[in-house]
Amino acid sequence: MPYQKTHDKVLLIHPKGATAEILLFGATVTSWKSAERSGPREPVERLFVSSKAVLDGSKAVRGGIPVVFPCFGPPEHPDHSKLPQHGFARNEFWAFDSVVTDDDAGVSVRLTLQPNSNIAKLYTKDFQLAYVVTLAEHELSTDIHVSNPSASEALDFQALLHTYIRAPANDVSISPLLGKLYIDKTEKSLGARNTLKEEKRSAVDVRTFTDSVYEDAPPRVDVSWPGGGVGLKLGGFTTLTVWNPQAEAGSKIGDMEENGWERFVCIEPGCVRGFKQLGAGETWIGQQVLVVV
Ligand SMILES: O=P(O)(O)OC[C@H]1O[C@H](O)[C@H](O)[C@@H](O)[C@@H]1O
């Protein structure tokens, strides 16, 4: 059986040993284990989940790959005014829809989220989300599909995959971001936060508190460290956020494990500068493929 489903999660199992676990709560991928391409065949955990993460559906998961929709950060659009930080998608139970593919190359499942009575209290726009998660021997693809089922109204949204890559944070290099413009959300004043900076580093590190939203996401980003690395191939996304709170901000996060910021870097493909607008009946797809390097 290439996948197992329980009341609260879906486990994908690749014949060569890789596995992935998806909580129906938030459609949050909470584990991706894949072996190195050469050397030991033992699958290795590639995502970080805080040991203090709450996994019972009462709070967004601190780690894995939370899905952010329809706003990133505090709401700014009038349609989003009642929403919490990062919207509602990471706080809702998604439905298991179907198995998309199941062959030697990989196993793929589809989860969906539609308006419900919970969401309607906070958000009245019509929308449909589908999330397709595909596990291959050395890759994990996570594709978010946003559809606007309305016959007449446009849908304005932001979307982002908040990917917590398990990595020795103080040793990572992230590239290629040289020359890209970014917003630095660690700046104290609003003026400084709203001023674009130019990335001067060919290899970006997160040794200090980092919360940078790059415009113009590259088609591939590599996170490497001595002895390891993960690549991200991106399609459809326009921005790339790099986040590591370090002790400065991490020590204030209630569900962060002790010194947890030393064990991950968040690489977050998204569409979070301004709003993406979908016309009536349109669909947008954002694709992330995590690759063992
Ligand atoms: O604590 P959360 O709501 O999960 O947000 C965690 C972080 O998410 C993103 O990376 C944002 O850029 C950060 O500003 C934010 O602090």
The ligand as a Gaussian input file, in Angstrom:
#p B3LYP/6-31G(d) Opt

LIG

0 1
 O        4.661000      32.698000      14.006000
 P        4.056000      32.564000      12.643000
 O        2.702000      33.212000      12.542000
 O        4.031000      31.130000      12.204000
 O        4.999000      33.339000      11.643000
 C        6.357000      33.022000      11.536000
 C        7.035000      33.903000      10.490000
 O        6.468000      33.648000       9.244000
 C        7.108000      34.291000       8.125000
 O        8.350000      33.771000       7.900000
 C        7.162000      35.782000       8.311000
 O        7.984000      36.394000       7.319000
 C        7.666000      36.127000       9.671000
 O        7.532000      37.519000       9.845000
 C        6.922000      35.380000      10.749000
 O        7.420000      35.710000      12.011000

